[in-house]
């Protein structure tokens, strides 16, 4: 199964961002982007990739420990950015140091469980809202500028989620991956 660790924003935060994204979708050139579905919006902490089901109990044990060592923290969706010309994202503000620490703990927990993780790189809190349909020729700067002043309402991050990514349904135009929480742990003891 294809897994990742994530922070799942509450419905209120998703609704606020959805209003801002609807405005972005009205900008010129928005048809050149593949917009992600609201039900899939999340902040990825660590991408585990394809994992054998046999090690899932060890992963769950390690993630439980990581969550127990992390205190809840405040976060809000804030502004945006892009990765090259291929991905547009909303950012975060508030407890970013705590978010980075949780990402590091999730990464370490996966490694200790035996997951062959990619090379560790600095964590950047982001929630992907669109991708270029072509992968390389979309100027995302107007969208980033439109998101620059977006300020969502703060909420308390109180959970670490292990999420399964299911591939899009074959043959369905516009189908996107479907995400389902495998398990969720409360933060703190």
DRENLUMFI-362128 format. One record per residue (C-alpha): residue number from 1; residue in three letters; x, y, z. Coordinates in Angstrom, 1 decimal. Example, Ala and Ser with C-alpha at 12.3 -4.5 7.8 and 13.67 -1.06 7.14 Angstrom:
2
<atom 1; "Ala"; <12.3; -4.5; 7.8>>
<atom 2; "Ser"; <13.7; -1.1; 7.1>>
END
This chain:
189
<atom 1; "Unk"; <0.0; 0.0; 0.0>>
<atom 2; "Unk"; <1.1; 3.6; -0.7>>
<atom 3; "Unk"; <1.3; 5.5; 2.6>>
<atom 4; "Unk"; <2.1; 9.0; 3.9>>
<atom 5; "Unk"; <2.0; 10.7; 7.3>>
<atom 6; "Unk"; <-0.1; 13.9; 7.4>>
<atom 7; "Unk"; <-1.9; 16.7; 9.3>>
<atom 8; "Unk"; <-5.5; 16.8; 8.2>>
<atom 9; "Unk"; <-7.0; 20.3; 8.4>>
<atom 10; "Unk"; <-10.5; 20.5; 9.9>>
<atom 11; "Unk"; <-13.5; 21.1; 7.7>>
<atom 12; "Unk"; <-13.6; 24.8; 8.6>>
<atom 13; "Unk"; <-10.1; 25.4; 7.3>>
<atom 14; "Unk"; <-10.9; 23.4; 4.2>>
<atom 15; "Unk"; <-14.0; 25.5; 3.6>>
<atom 16; "Unk"; <-12.1; 28.8; 4.0>>
<atom 17; "Unk"; <-9.4; 27.7; 1.6>>
<atom 18; "Unk"; <-12.0; 26.4; -0.9>>
<atom 19; "Unk"; <-13.5; 30.0; -1.2>>
<atom 20; "Unk"; <-10.0; 31.3; -2.0>>
<atom 21; "Unk"; <-9.3; 28.5; -4.5>>
<atom 22; "Unk"; <-12.6; 29.2; -6.3>>
<atom 23; "Unk"; <-11.4; 32.7; -6.9>>
<atom 24; "Unk"; <-8.1; 31.3; -8.3>>
<atom 25; "Unk"; <-10.0; 29.1; -10.7>>
<atom 26; "Unk"; <-11.6; 32.2; -12.2>>
<atom 27; "Unk"; <-8.2; 33.6; -13.2>>
<atom 28; "Unk"; <-7.0; 33.5; -16.8>>
<atom 29; "Unk"; <-5.2; 30.3; -17.6>>
<atom 30; "Unk"; <-6.8; 28.3; -14.8>>
<atom 31; "Unk"; <-7.9; 25.7; -17.2>>
<atom 32; "Unk"; <-4.3; 24.7; -17.7>>
<atom 33; "Unk"; <-4.2; 23.5; -14.1>>
<atom 34; "Unk"; <-5.5; 20.2; -12.6>>
<atom 35; "Unk"; <-7.1; 21.3; -9.4>>
<atom 36; "Unk"; <-7.0; 18.9; -6.4>>
<atom 37; "Unk"; <-10.2; 17.9; -4.7>>
<atom 38; "Unk"; <-11.0; 19.4; -1.3>>
<atom 39; "Unk"; <-11.5; 16.0; 0.2>>
<atom 40; "Unk"; <-7.8; 15.3; -0.5>>
<atom 41; "Unk"; <-6.3; 18.4; 1.0>>
<atom 42; "Unk"; <-3.7; 17.7; 3.6>>
<atom 43; "Unk"; <-0.3; 18.7; 4.8>>
<atom 44; "Unk"; <2.1; 15.8; 4.1>>
<atom 45; "Unk"; <4.6; 15.3; 6.8>>
<atom 46; "Unk"; <6.5; 12.2; 5.4>>
<atom 47; "Unk"; <6.0; 10.2; 2.3>>
<atom 48; "Unk"; <6.5; 6.5; 2.9>>
<atom 49; "Unk"; <5.7; 5.3; -0.6>>
<atom 50; "Unk"; <4.9; 1.6; -1.2>>
<atom 51; "Unk"; <4.9; -0.3; 2.0>>
<atom 52; "Unk"; <4.3; -4.0; 2.6>>
<atom 53; "Unk"; <1.3; -4.7; 4.8>>
<atom 54; "Unk"; <3.4; -7.0; 7.0>>
<atom 55; "Unk"; <5.3; -4.0; 8.5>>
<atom 56; "Unk"; <2.1; -1.9; 9.1>>
<atom 57; "Unk"; <1.9; -2.9; 12.8>>
<atom 58; "Unk"; <5.5; -1.7; 13.4>>
<atom 59; "Unk"; <4.8; 1.5; 11.6>>
<atom 60; "Unk"; <1.7; 2.0; 13.7>>
<atom 61; "Unk"; <3.6; 1.4; 16.9>>
<atom 62; "Unk"; <6.3; 3.9; 15.9>>
<atom 63; "Unk"; <3.9; 6.5; 14.8>>
<atom 64; "Unk"; <2.0; 6.2; 18.1>>
<atom 65; "Unk"; <5.2; 6.9; 20.0>>
<atom 66; "Unk"; <6.0; 9.8; 17.7>>
<atom 67; "Unk"; <2.5; 11.3; 18.3>>
<atom 68; "Unk"; <2.7; 10.8; 22.0>>
<atom 69; "Unk"; <6.0; 12.9; 22.2>>
<atom 70; "Unk"; <4.5; 15.8; 20.3>>
<atom 71; "Unk"; <2.3; 18.4; 22.0>>
<atom 72; "Unk"; <-0.7; 19.9; 20.1>>
<atom 73; "Unk"; <0.1; 23.1; 18.3>>
<atom 74; "Unk"; <-1.7; 26.0; 16.5>>
<atom 75; "Unk"; <-1.7; 26.2; 12.7>>
<atom 76; "Unk"; <-3.5; 28.1; 10.0>>
<atom 77; "Unk"; <-3.5; 28.0; 6.2>>
<atom 78; "Unk"; <-1.6; 31.0; 5.1>>
<atom 79; "Unk"; <-0.5; 32.4; 1.7>>
<atom 80; "Unk"; <0.9; 30.1; -1.0>>
<atom 81; "Unk"; <3.7; 29.3; -3.3>>
<atom 82; "Unk"; <4.8; 27.0; -6.1>>
<atom 83; "Unk"; <7.3; 24.3; -6.9>>
<atom 84; "Unk"; <8.7; 25.3; -10.2>>
<atom 85; "Unk"; <6.0; 25.5; -12.9>>
<atom 86; "Unk"; <4.3; 22.3; -11.9>>
<atom 87; "Unk"; <2.6; 22.6; -8.5>>
<atom 88; "Unk"; <0.7; 25.3; -6.7>>
<atom 89; "Unk"; <0.2; 25.1; -3.0>>
<atom 90; "Unk"; <-1.2; 26.9; 0.0>>
<atom 91; "Unk"; <1.2; 27.4; 2.9>>
<atom 92; "Unk"; <0.9; 27.4; 6.7>>
<atom 93; "Unk"; <1.6; 29.8; 9.6>>
<atom 94; "Unk"; <1.6; 29.4; 13.3>>
<atom 95; "Unk"; <3.4; 26.4; 14.9>>
<atom 96; "Unk"; <5.7; 25.8; 12.0>>
<atom 97; "Unk"; <8.6; 24.7; 14.3>>
<atom 98; "Unk"; <6.2; 22.1; 15.9>>
<atom 99; "Unk"; <5.1; 21.0; 12.4>>
<atom 100; "Unk"; <8.7; 20.5; 11.3>>
<atom 101; "Unk"; <9.4; 18.5; 14.5>>
<atom 102; "Unk"; <6.3; 16.3; 13.8>>
<atom 103; "Unk"; <7.5; 15.8; 10.2>>
<atom 104; "Unk"; <10.9; 14.8; 11.5>>
<atom 105; "Unk"; <9.4; 12.5; 14.0>>
<atom 106; "Unk"; <7.2; 10.8; 11.4>>
<atom 107; "Unk"; <10.2; 10.4; 9.1>>
<atom 108; "Unk"; <12.3; 8.9; 11.8>>
<atom 109; "Unk"; <9.4; 6.6; 12.9>>
<atom 110; "Unk"; <9.1; 5.3; 9.4>>
<atom 111; "Unk"; <12.8; 4.7; 9.1>>
<atom 112; "Unk"; <12.9; 2.8; 12.4>>
<atom 113; "Unk"; <10.0; 0.7; 11.3>>
<atom 114; "Unk"; <12.1; -0.4; 8.3>>
<atom 115; "Unk"; <10.7; 1.8; 5.6>>
<atom 116; "Unk"; <13.3; 2.8; 2.9>>
<atom 117; "Unk"; <12.7; 6.6; 3.0>>
<atom 118; "Unk"; <13.9; 9.0; 0.4>>
<atom 119; "Unk"; <16.8; 11.2; 1.3>>
<atom 120; "Unk"; <15.8; 13.5; 4.1>>
<atom 121; "Unk"; <15.3; 17.1; 3.1>>
<atom 122; "Unk"; <14.2; 20.3; 4.9>>
<atom 123; "Unk"; <10.4; 20.2; 5.5>>
<atom 124; "Unk"; <8.2; 22.8; 3.8>>
<atom 125; "Unk"; <4.6; 22.9; 5.1>>
<atom 126; "Unk"; <2.4; 23.0; 2.0>>
<atom 127; "Unk"; <-1.0; 21.8; 0.9>>
<atom 128; "Unk"; <-1.1; 21.1; -2.9>>
<atom 129; "Unk"; <-4.1; 22.8; -4.6>>
<atom 130; "Unk"; <-3.2; 22.4; -8.3>>
<atom 131; "Unk"; <-0.8; 20.9; -10.7>>
<atom 132; "Unk"; <0.1; 21.9; -14.2>>
<atom 133; "Unk"; <-1.6; 19.7; -16.8>>
<atom 134; "Unk"; <1.6; 19.7; -18.9>>
<atom 135; "Unk"; <4.1; 19.6; -16.1>>
<atom 136; "Unk"; <6.3; 22.4; -17.2>>
<atom 137; "Unk"; <4.8; 25.4; -18.9>>
<atom 138; "Unk"; <2.4; 27.1; -16.5>>
<atom 139; "Unk"; <3.2; 30.4; -15.0>>
<atom 140; "Unk"; <2.0; 30.0; -11.4>>
<atom 141; "Unk"; <3.0; 33.5; -10.2>>
<atom 142; "Unk"; <-0.4; 35.1; -10.7>>
<atom 143; "Unk"; <-2.0; 32.4; -8.5>>
<atom 144; "Unk"; <0.7; 32.8; -5.8>>
<atom 145; "Unk"; <0.2; 36.6; -5.8>>
<atom 146; "Unk"; <-3.6; 36.1; -5.5>>
<atom 147; "Unk"; <-3.0; 33.8; -2.5>>
<atom 148; "Unk"; <-0.4; 36.1; -0.9>>
<atom 149; "Unk"; <-2.8; 37.7; 1.6>>
<atom 150; "Unk"; <-4.9; 34.6; 2.4>>
<atom 151; "Unk"; <-5.2; 34.1; 6.1>>
<atom 152; "Unk"; <-7.2; 31.1; 7.4>>
<atom 153; "Unk"; <-8.5; 30.8; 10.9>>
<atom 154; "Unk"; <-6.1; 29.1; 13.3>>
<atom 155; "Unk"; <-6.9; 25.7; 14.7>>
<atom 156; "Unk"; <-5.2; 23.3; 17.0>>
<atom 157; "Unk"; <-3.4; 20.4; 15.3>>
<atom 158; "Unk"; <-4.1; 17.5; 17.7>>
<atom 159; "Unk"; <-3.6; 14.4; 15.5>>
<atom 160; "Unk"; <-1.0; 12.6; 13.4>>
<atom 161; "Unk"; <-2.6; 10.7; 10.6>>
<atom 162; "Unk"; <-1.3; 7.7; 8.6>>
<atom 163; "Unk"; <-3.0; 8.0; 5.2>>
<atom 164; "Unk"; <-3.3; 5.5; 2.3>>
<atom 165; "Unk"; <-3.2; 6.9; -1.2>>
<atom 166; "Unk"; <-5.4; 4.9; -3.6>>
<atom 167; "Unk"; <-4.7; 5.5; -7.3>>
<atom 168; "Unk"; <-7.3; 7.3; -9.5>>
<atom 169; "Unk"; <-10.0; 5.2; -11.0>>
<atom 170; "Unk"; <-8.7; 4.1; -14.5>>
<atom 171; "Unk"; <-10.6; 5.4; -17.5>>
<atom 172; "Unk"; <-12.4; 8.1; -15.5>>
<atom 173; "Unk"; <-11.6; 11.6; -17.0>>
<atom 174; "Unk"; <-10.3; 13.9; -14.2>>
<atom 175; "Unk"; <-10.1; 11.1; -11.6>>
<atom 176; "Unk"; <-7.8; 11.9; -8.8>>
<atom 177; "Unk"; <-6.1; 9.8; -6.1>>
<atom 178; "Unk"; <-8.4; 9.0; -3.2>>
<atom 179; "Unk"; <-7.0; 9.3; 0.3>>
<atom 180; "Unk"; <-8.2; 7.3; 3.4>>
<atom 181; "Unk"; <-6.8; 7.5; 6.9>>
<atom 182; "Unk"; <-5.5; 4.2; 8.0>>
<atom 183; "Unk"; <-5.0; 5.3; 11.6>>
<atom 184; "Unk"; <-5.0; 8.5; 13.5>>
<atom 185; "Unk"; <-3.1; 9.2; 16.8>>
<atom 186; "Unk"; <-3.8; 12.0; 19.2>>
<atom 187; "Unk"; <-0.8; 14.3; 19.9>>
<atom 188; "Unk"; <0.6; 14.4; 23.4>>
<atom 189; "Unk"; <0.4; 11.9; 26.3>>
END
